Amino acid sequence: MSRLWSPQIQALSPYVPGEQPKILDLVKLNTNENPYGPSPKVIAAIQAELGDGLRLYPDPNADRLRATIAEHFGLTPRHVFVGNGSDEVLAHAFLALMRHARPVLYPDISYSFYPVYCALYGIAAEVIPLDADYRVRLEDYARPNGGIVLANPNAPTGTALTRAELEPLLASNRDSVVLLDEAYVDFGAETAAALIPRYEQLLVVQTLSKSRSLAGLRVGYALGQPELIDALERVKNSFNSYPLDRLALAGAVAAFEDRDHFESTRQRVIATRARVVNELTALGFQVLPSSANFVFARHPEREAKQLAAELRAARVIVRHFSLPRIEQFLRISIGTEAQADALLGRLGELLR
Ligand SMILES: *Cc1c(COP(=O)(O)O)cnc(C)c1O
């Protein structure tokens, strides 16, 4: 804290990212990265971009990437906004679309960046509790609001709503933006992107960080009708004209073009998740149904915080949140089969 800081900054509690350890031989299951590398075509595309061209600014409009993403979803480039990770896209969306007299609604247990954006931008928020089974109860969102933000699948719970479940909310909530954060959608949930032509207030946000193994490249995007996208462009062009560098643009296009790699790696994650859920259950854990590349689990007889510390001492890192309602849960990312062996083996020893 310093007297030189703007007053609002003194009051912020910034988001705390999961640990990125410098020690390399850890089984790292704490930040939901993809355990499989990006497509070799992504690496080749980035390497091809390395050269004298780097003295030039990148395309401020990311035309080629937006066209590639649009084609993937059957939309037009005017329906696509790209940013430096979906965190940046979400931040722009909160500022551009969520700052109204009425509060934005989001669940009590969800992505912890949402309250941070509200505090940063002075947006009123109303937190809606998940039900006793840690599920989003959509009826609770039928109330006056300045916007609705749902992660689907939700994080850190992993549970998902179907498109059919979500559509009535869109049909009844037409005067404020409904933002669906689909960071994990490719691991077993349904995207709402197909509803965009019918709902002018729907904004879908996705990322290349999880299902396309590119957390290190920082590329995210929003899909919505051009009127919503234009609002995001206004914020972006008031902030940073070039959020995506040349390497990120080239790599992201290649990532969308290699569908086989995307399909095979996500299927491997889904298969390992089924095994991890089964074996955690056999060890006595209660595991919430997951449509994501992580599971959220609690053991009725063990303190989650201590279990996380014991796992860390055994060189496996998972995420624990010291937050109301979820302090007895561990969020465990789905890694490779070998990482699952390590996790389950060490948990078996600790629980014996
Ligand atoms: C990982 C994650 C994001 C952000 O991902 P980026 O790496 O910034 O694209 C957004 N929302 C949720 C719920 C996430 O878990």
The ligand as an SDF file (V2000), in Angstrom:
LIG
                    3D

 15 15  0  0  0  0  0  0  0  0999 V2000
   -8.8230  -20.7490  -17.4030 C   0  0  0  0  0  0  0  0  0  0  0  0
  -10.0810  -19.9560  -17.3490 C   0  0  0  0  0  0  0  0  0  0  0  0
  -10.2390  -18.7660  -18.0540 C   0  0  0  0  0  0  0  0  0  0  0  0
   -9.1260  -17.9840  -18.6470 C   0  0  0  0  0  0  0  0  0  0  0  0
   -8.3100  -18.5050  -19.4890 O   0  0  0  0  0  0  0  0  0  0  0  0
   -7.2490  -17.6830  -20.3110 P   0  0  0  0  0  0  0  0  0  0  0  0
   -6.0170  -18.4840  -20.1320 O   0  0  0  0  0  0  0  0  0  0  0  0
   -7.1200  -16.2850  -19.7800 O   0  0  0  0  0  0  0  0  0  0  0  0
   -7.7940  -17.7010  -21.6800 O   0  0  0  0  0  0  0  0  0  0  0  0
  -11.4750  -18.1470  -18.0760 C   0  0  0  0  0  0  0  0  0  0  0  0
  -12.4990  -18.6450  -17.3920 N   0  0  0  0  0  0  0  0  0  0  0  0
  -12.3820  -19.7450  -16.6700 C   0  0  0  0  0  0  0  0  0  0  0  0
  -13.5630  -20.2400  -15.9230 C   0  0  0  0  0  0  0  0  0  0  0  0
  -11.1650  -20.4150  -16.6090 C   0  0  0  0  0  0  0  0  0  0  0  0
  -11.0270  -21.4750  -15.8300 O   0  0  0  0  0  0  0  0  0  0  0  0
  1  2  1  0
  2  3  1  0
  2 14  2  0
  3  4  1  0
  3 10  2  0
  4  5  1  0
  5  6  1  0
  6  7  2  0
  6  8  1  0
  6  9  1  0
 10 11  1  0
 11 12  2  0
 12 13  1  0
 12 14  1  0
 14 15  1  0
M  END
$$$$
